[in-house]
């Protein structure tokens, strides 16, 4: 590689692929930051804890780790909440199955990719189940068939935690 030549033009396909992924992630981060900034500007009431920054359907493993179920998950400026489905959220947004305050998130990490499904965990210091504080540490397991779902949620959560 010559001095000043972009890394992506090297002959090594692995280097090219890694470089492309880095560029793609930076572009995605920039788009998400712009989107969140726009949402926050439109929301004039800064004390509104239900200001939704991101949402989607993600599979969540049960409390006992036995089964998986799709959940409608939302990220607000204050917390992450999940509901049985979008209808439950639309009917009563304040009555979620559980919520995790952003300040209580210890770690958010990708576990693996198997059969096209990405699994990731969110570790929390404490959390709320139907508005009751659970002061014990907990690991929440999520999974999705959507490509790059982990990176997308990670960017949103990291940026939301800065508020």
Beta strands, then each sheet from edge to edge (+ up, - down):
strand 1: 52-61
strand 2: 68-76
strand 3: 79-83
strand 4: 98-101
strand 5: 105-114
strand 6: 117-124
strand 7: 127-129
strand 8: 132-134
strand 9: 138-144
sheet 1: 5+ 6- 9+ 1- 2+ 3- 4+ 7- 8+
end
